[in-house]
Amino acid sequence: MPPTEDHPTAERLTQYWIEVDLSTTVLQGYASSHGVGLGCGVTAHGHDDALHLLRLMIFRDGPVLPVRRIVEDIDISALDSVLVQPRVTDPAPRSVWFPPLTSEPPA
């Protein structure tokens, strides 16, 4: 919930763009099979929460790939207009919004 006059201490959600390390063929294949080769879009309460959501919602059946770069407060309009933007799901709630998922975020 965003901060309001009624809830001034409500924690702000932030949109993150997280890119994983694709430096080896093994990592490239694993990233491709999980749909994260272009990166991951996550809305979370903070950096640690964003990585937590990735672990739970993307890498649940295997190891978490090493993170190469994290962009905080990402401008979605700056992301790839052909491969990413058309597939972005609602980035407002706490969740992974790219790649698109079928499961709901954990509480």
N, C-alpha and C positions, 0 to 999 in steps of 0.2 A: 504494500500500500504506500503510495507516495506521501510525503509529509503534507499536512494540511493544517489549517488553524485549529481544527478539532483534535488532530493527532500530530503535534509538532515533532515528536520523537520517532515517528514511523520511519523505518529504514528505507532508503531510496534503492530502487532497482537500477542496475546499470547493464547496458548492452555491451557484450564482449565479442570480439572476433579472435578466435584461437587457432593458430596454425601449428601443426605438428611437424616433427622432424621426418623428412622423407629422404634422408641421405643415403639409404641403402635400398637395394631391390626388395629385400624382405619387408622393410618398413613401407615401401611404396605399395606392395601387394596387399599388406594388411590394411593400410589406410584406404585403399581403393575398395576393399571388401566391406569396409565399415562406412563408406561414403564420406570420408573426411579429407580426401586428397586436396580439396580446394580450401578447406578450413571448416571451422565450426562456429556457428553463431549461438550465443547463450545470453540469456537475461538472468541476472542473479543478484544476490544481496552483496556480493563482493567477489574478489579474486578467488578466494578459497572455495566459496560456494559454487562459482562457475566451474571450477575443476571437479568439484564433488558431483555436480550434475552430469558432466561429461563421463565420469567414471560409471555412474549409475545408468545413464541412458544410452550411451554410445558404446563404451568398452566393457559392458557387463559380462561378456563371455571370454574376455582375454585381457592381456596386459594393456595398460594405458601407454600410448605412444609418448615419447618425450616431446614436450612443448618447445617449439622454436620461437614463437612470438605471440604475445597477447596485446591486443589493442583495446583499450578501455574507451567507453563512450563512442563506439564505432558508428559512423554515418553509413547507414545501409545503402544509401544512394551512391556511395563510393565503391561498393562491391561490384563484382562482375555483373554487367547488365544482361548477359545472355545465360550464363550457367548458374548464377547464384540468385539474383533478385527475383526472377519468376518463381523460384521454389521456396522462398522464405515464407515460413508460417508466421503467425501473429507474434511479433517480438515484444509485446507489452507485458505479458505475464512472466513469472519466473519459470523458465523452461529452456530447452534447446530448440531454437527456431531454424537452424540449418546445420546439417541436412535435415529434411523433414522426417519426423518420427511418427509412429502410430501409437506409442504409449504416452501416458500422462506423466508429468514430473512427480517425483516423490514429495511428500509433505515435509 
